[in-house]
Amino acid sequence: MTTTTQAPEREQWSGQLGFLLSAIGSAVGLGNIWRFPGVAYENGGGAFLIPYLVALLTAGIPILLLDYSLGHRFRGSAPAAFRRLGRRFEALGWFQVAIAFVIATYYTVILVWAIRYVGFSVTQAWGSDPAGFFVGDFLQDAGPTLSTDVVGGIFWPMVAVWAVTLVVLALGVQRGLERANKVMLPLLVVLFTLLVVRALFLPGAVDGLDAFFTPSWSALADPGVWIAAYSQIFFSLSIGFGIMLTYSSYLRRRANLVPTSYVAAFANSSFEVLAGLGVFATLGFMAHQQGVAVGELEGISGVILSFVTFPQVISMMPAGPVFGILFFVSLTLAGFTSLISILQVVSAAFQEKFDLGRARGVGVVGGLCALISLALYSTTSGLAMLDTADKYANEVGVIGSAITMCLVVAYGARRLPELQAHLNWVSTARVGRWWRVLVGAVVPLALTLMLVTSLADLVTEPYGGYPWAFVNAVGWGVAGGALLAALALAALRWRRPVDDFAPEPVPAEAVR
C-alpha cells in the first residue's frame, strides 16, 4: 500500500479587489516618491513622459501580464512555477527568490529611517545641517567599510519593524497581506494627496512645476533618456523578480487578469506623477526661499532628496513639522506595502519546496533575513552597503532575471501561445499576438541594452567611487551569491508535490 503526500490547499485572496490593492501596494514603493521626479527632471522634463508612456505600454504592462499568467496558470511560487514550465528552469525561480531576499534585507532599514524621521520632523532635530545630521549624528556613517559597530538608534527600531513584518506575513494572504494593504494603501493615498495639496500652495511652487513639466524635446533624441524610461517603469512596477508571479498564484481559478494589470500599471504611474507634483512644488518653494533657480538645487532624487533636501524644506516652511510628518509617514507606508510583498516571494518559495507551514516558514526564512539585515545595515557601514547592494541587485539581478524569463518562456519552453490563451480565457479583455512580439523580442532587446549599459559602467569604474575591494565584496557578492544560491536550492529535493501538477486546458479559440 502506498501513500501520496497531498499539497495543502492553496491560500487565496478574498477577491479581485484584495489582489488589486495588494498589487498596487507592492508597486507603489519608495522609488515612486524619491526616484521618478528626479529621473524625469534629468531626462527632458515634460518630454520624458513620452518615452515613459511608451515604456509602460511596450515593457511594463507586457511583463506584468507575463508575471500574472505564469503565477496564475502554474499556481505556485516562482521556483514551483518555473519548474512546472520545465524542470530545468527551476533555478530561474530561485534566482528571483534570492534577489528578493537581498532586497528585503536592506529595504527594512529605509523604513526605519523614515519612521525615525517622523519623530525628527516634530522637533526638527537635524538643526541647520540636515546632511551632517543624517550622515553623522544619525547614521554615524563610517563609509565603505565592513564595520561591525552597531548604531543603537537604528538597530532597535529595525527589530520592531521586522517583528511587525513577520507577524503580518505569518497571518497569511487574506488576514495579513490583504488586510495590511487595504488599510495602508488608501491611507497612503490620502496622506500623500494632502501633502501635494499643501505643496502646491507654497510660494515658488509654480516654478517647481515649470521645471518638472517644461519639455526639452531634444532629449527625445538621446538614447539614454529612453533607457532611463524603461528602467524607471521596470523598477517601479515590481516586475521580473517573483512578486507579481507569486501574488497572482493566490487568485481564484477565474480571475480578470488583463484588465487588472492595466488598472495596477496605470494606478502606479498615476501615483508617480502625483509624487512628481508634490516633490517639485516643494523644490520650487525651496529655490524661492534661497533665491536660486530650481535647476541649481541638488539632491533631486534618492536618499538625499528624502533625508537631506526635504528636512531643509521642512525647516523653512510654516507648519513644517506637519508637512514632515505627512511626508515620512507616507514614505513608511509605501515602503511597508512593498516590503511585505518582497518577503512573500521568499516565504512562499521555501514553504512549498520544504513543506513548511506558513508560521514556520515565515519564522525560519524571515528570521534569517532579519538577522542578516540587522547584522549588515544597522552598522556604521550600512549606508554604503545599502547603496551598493541596491545597485547590483536591481541593475544586474532584476534586469538579468527579466531577460532570462522572457527568453525561457518564449524560446526555451515555447509557452507564450499557451500563456496568451490563458490570459484570454480568464479575462474579459483579450491580448493579441502583439503581446507575444513584445515579450519575445522588444522587451528582451530593450532590457539587454539597459544591462549592457550598466555593466559597461560597473566594470570600468568602481560604483560610487567606493574602493574596488568593497564594490566586489558587496556588489558582485550580491549578484554572484544569488546565482550560486539559486543553483544550490534548485538541486535539492522537493518535499511537497510539484511535478504532478497539470494546468487546466484552455479552449483553442482563446488565442486569436
N, C-alpha and C positions, 0 to 999 in steps of 0.2 A: 504494500500500500504506500503510495507516495502522497506527499502534501505539497501544495504550492503556496508561496507567500504572496498574499494579495496586497497591493499598494493601498494605503489608506485613501479614502475618498478625498478628492482634491478640494481645497478651500475655494470659495467663490466670493466675488463682490456681491453686495446686496442687489445691485442693478447697474444699469448703464451710467447713471448719474454718479454713483460712488466711484466707478472706474474712471470716468471723465475727470472728476475733481482731483483724483489721485494722480492721474497722468499729467494734468496741468500743474499740480503742486510739485511734481518732480521736475518738470521742465522749467518752471519759474523758480530760479535759484539766484545765487549770488552774482552769476555772470550777467543776468538781465539788468541788475541795478548798477553794477560798477564796471562792466565791460562794454556793453553795447554803446552807451553815449560816447565814450572815448574812441571806439573803433569808427563810429560814424563820423565824428568830428575830424579824425585824422585821414579819412578816406573820401573826401569830397562833400561832406556835409549833407545837405538835402539830396544831392545827386547819388549818394551812397544807397539811398532807399531803392533805387532801380536795380542794381546788382543784388541787393539784399532780397528783394522780392523774387528775382529770377532764381536765386539760390534756394529760397524757400520752396518754390514750385518744382524745381528740377532736381533737388537733392534732399531737402529736409522732409517734405511730405512723402516722396518715394521710399526713403529709408525707414521712416516711421511706419509706413504701410508694410514694409518688409519685416520689421520687428513684430508688428501686430500679427501678421499672417503666420510667421514661424511659431510664436508663442501660442496662439490660439489653435492652430492646426495640430501641433505636436504636443500640446498640453503638458509642458514641463518647464523646468528651469533651463538656463542656457545650455549647460552640458547635456541634459536629457534631450532637449530639442534637437541639438546638432547631432547627437548620437542616433536619434531616430531618423534624421535626414540621411545619415550614413555613418557607420561605425567609426570610420577613420577621421570623421570630422569632430569628434567629441572634444579634442584638445582645444579647438577654437572656442567652444563654450567655456572651458576652464580658463582660457586666457582672458576672456571678458570678465569672468569672476575675479581673477587675480587683479585686473586693473581696477575693478570696483572696490576691491579690498584696500588697495593702495590709496585710492581717492578718499575712502571713508576715514582712513587713519588721520589724514590732515584736514579734512573738511570740518571735523568737530572743533578743532582749535579756533577756526574762524568764527564759529558760533559763540565760543567763549569770549573772544574779543568783542563781538557785537553786544553780548549780554553785559559785559563789564562796562562798555561804553554807554549803555543806558544809564547806569549809575553815575558815570563820569559826567554825563551831559547835565545832570541836575546841578552839580557843583562847579562845572567847567574845570575839572581837575587838571586839565592839560595846561592851564595858565596861558602865558603869552608865547609858548613854544610847543605847539602840538606835535611837530615832528620829533623834537628832542624827548618829549614825554612818551610818545608811542614807542620809539626805538630804545630809549634809555631807561626811563623810570618804569614803564610798564613791562616791556618785553625783556629788558636787561640784555639786549642783543649782543652776542659775542662774535657775530659774523659767521663766515663759512668754516666752521669747525665742527667736530663731532663731540660736543660737550655733553657732560652728564650732570651739570649743575641745574637743578630743578628750580623753576620760578613758582613759588607758592601761590601767587595771585592768579596763576593760570592752571596749575595742577588741580587744585581742589574744585574750582568750577568745572573743569573737564570731567572730573569724577562724577559730578552731579549730572552733567549733560549726558554722559554715557549711561548712567543709571536710568534716566528718563527714556532715552532712546531704546534701550534694551527692553524696558517694560512695554513700550508701545509695540515693538516687534513681537514680543512674546504673546501679546494679546491676540495676535492673528490678523488676517486680512480685513475682516469686517470690523471687529471690535477694536483693533489697534490702528492699522494704516488708514482705513477708510474714515473712521471717526476723527482721527487727528487731522486729516486733510479737510474734512467737512467743516471743522472749526477754524483751522489755521488759514486756509486759502481765502475764504471770504473776509476774515479779519485782516489779512494782509492787504487785500484789495482796498478795503475801506480806509485803513490807516495810511496806505501809500497815496491814495487819492486825496485825502486830507492834506498830506504833506505837499503834494503837487499844487493843489489849490492855494495853499499858503505861499508857496514859492512864486507862483505866477503874479502875485500882487506885491512882490518886493520891488524896491527901486532898482532899476537896471535889468529886470527880468527880461524885458523885450530885447535888449542887446544880447543876452544869452541865447534866447530862442533864435534870434537872427543868425548867430554864429553856428547854431546847430542845424538850421534848415536851409541856409543860403547855399545853393548848389554850386559846386565847382565842376562844371561839365567836362573840363579837360581831364578830370580824374577818371572818367569812364574809359579813357584810352589806356590807362595804366593797368597791366595785368595784376599787379599787387593788390589793387582795390577789389578786383573780382575774387582773388584768393582770400582776402580778408572777409568778404561777404559770405563765401562758402564756409569759411572757418567759423564765423560767428553763428550762423544757422546751425551748424553741426554741433558745436559745443552747447548751444543754448537749449536744443530740443531733447537732450538726454538720450540720444540715439546711438546705436552702434556698439554699446558695451553691456547689453543684457537687461537694462532697466525695463524698457517698454516690452521687450520679449517676455520677461517674467511677469509683468503686470497683466499683459493680455492673456496669459495662460490661466488666470483666475476668472476669466469671463465665462458666462454660460455658453452652451453649445451654439445658440443662436444669438449673435451679437452684431450690432450695426457698426462694423469696423471702419468702413471707408468714411462715412460722414463724421464719425467720432474723431478720426485722425485729422480731418480738416478743421474741426472746431478746436481741438487741442493745439494744433500748429498755429492757427491764427490768433487764438487767445494768448499764447506765449509771445507772439510777435507784437500783439497789441500792448501787452504789459511792457515790453522793451521800449516801445515808442513812448508810453506813459513815463517810464523811468527817464528817458531822454529829456522829456519836457521838464520834469522836476529837477534833474541834475543841472541842466543848462540854464534854467531860470535862476537857480541858486548861484551858479558860477557867474551869471550876469550881475547879480547883486554884489558878489564878492569883488568883481572887477570894478563896478561902480564905486564901491567903498574905497578901493585902493587907487582909483583914478587911472586905471590902465585898461587896455583892450582885453577882451576875453581871450583872444589868441595869445596873449602874453602870459596867461596863467599856466602854471604847471600842475601836474597831478590831476589830469582829466579822467583817468580810469584806474581801476585796480585797487590794491590795498591802500595806496597813498590817497586816492580820492576819498575813500570811506573813513580812514582813521587819521588823516592829517588835514586834507583840504576841508572836509565837512566840519570838523571841530573848529577850524578857523572861522568858517562862516557862522557857526553857532555862537561864537564869541562876539561877533559883530551884530547879530540880529536882535531886534526887540523880541522878547519872549523866546529867546534862543533855546533854553532848556526844553521847551515843549516841542520845538522842531527837532531837536536832537533825540528826544525820546521816541517820537514818531519814526524817525529815520532808522534808528538802531533796533527798535522792536520789529520794524518791517524787515530789516536785514536778517534778524534772528529767525523770524517766521519763514522767510524764503529759504534760508539755509536748512532749517529743520525738515521741511517737507521734502527737500531734495535728499538730505542725509538718510532718512528712513527708506527712501526708495533705493538708494545705492546699497545699503546694507541688506535689503531684502533680496537683492541679486545673490549675494554671498550666502546668506542664511538658507534660502530655498535650495541652492545647489547642494550644499552639504547635507541638508535634511534628506534629500532624495537619494544622493549617492550612498550615504552611510546609514540610511533607515533610522534617522533620528526624529524624535518628536519635536514639535515646534519649540517648546520651552527649553528642551535640552540642546537643540541645535543652536538656538539664539544664545544660550548661555556659553556653549563651547566656542562657537565661531565669533560671536560678538564679544565675548570676554577676551579672546586672543587679540582681536582687532583693537579693543580698548587698551589693553596692556601695551601693545606696540605704539599706539597713538600717544599714550601718556609718556612712554619712555623716550620718544623722539621729539615730540612737538611741545611739550611743556618745559623744555630746557632752554637755555640761553642761545642755543643754535637753532631753535625752532623755525625762525623766520626764513633763514637761508635754505634750510632743508625743505620747508614747505614750498618755497618759490621754485626750487629745482625739481622736486618730485612732481609738482603740478605740471611743469613744462613738459617733462618727459612722459608722464602718464597720459596727458591729453594729446600732445602733438606727435608722439611716437606710438604710444599704446592704443589709444582710442581710434586714431586715424588708420593705423595698421590693421586693427581689428575690423573696421568697417570695410576697408578694401578687400580683405580676405573673405569676409562674409558675402559680399556681392559676388566675388569670383567663385566661391564654393557653391553658392545656391544656383548661380546662372550656368556655370560650366562644369564644376565638379560633380554636383548631384543632378544637374539639369532639372530643377524642380520649379523654375519660375512659372511655367504654364499652370502647374498644379496649384501653386500659391495664388496666382491670379484668379483661378477658378474658385478657390476657397473664399477669397475676398468677395467676389461677385455673388457667391452662393449665400453668404451670411449677411450681406449688406443691401440696403435699399438703393444705394448708388453703386455704379459699376466702374471698374477701371479697365481700360483698354490696353492694347499692345504697347502704347506709349510708355506704360509703367515698366514693362519688361525692357524696353530700349534704354530707359533712364537708369534702371538698376544694373543692367548688364553692361552698359557702355559709358554713358555720360558720367554717372556718379563715380565709378572706379577711376576714370581718367582725371576728373577734377580733384579727387582726393589724392591720387598719386602725385599730381603736380604739387599739392599742398605738402605732402610728405617729403618729396624730394627737396622742396624749398627749405623746409625745416631742417632736414638732415644736413643740407649743404652748410647751413649756418652753425649747426651744433658740432660738426666735425672739424670746422675750420677755426672757430673761436670758442673759448670756454664760456658757457652761458652765464650771463650776468656779470662777467668779469671775475667770476669766482676761480679759485685755483683748480687746475685740471684734476688734481687728485680728488678734490671734493666733488666736482662735477661727475667724474667717472664713478665714484663710490655711490653717490646718491642717485644721479640721473640715469646712467646706464645700468646701475644696480637695480633700479625700479623696472626698466624695460626687460633686461636680461633675466632678472629674478621672476618676473611674471611669466615669461616664456618657459623657464625651467619648471616652475610650479605647475603650469598647465600640462606639460608633458608627463610629469610625475603623477598628477592626480588622474589623468586620463588612463594611465596604465593600471590603476587599482581596480579591483573587482567591485561591481555594484552590489550593494546589499539589499536593494529594493528593485523589484522587477522593472526593467526598462525596455528590453528588446521585444517583449510580447505585445507592445502597443501597436495598434493599427488605426490610422486616422480614418475618419468616415469618408466613404466615396462621395464625390461631388458629381452632379449631372454634367454631361458634356456641353450642354448649352450654356453653362456658366461662363465659358470662355467665348469671347467674340473677337 
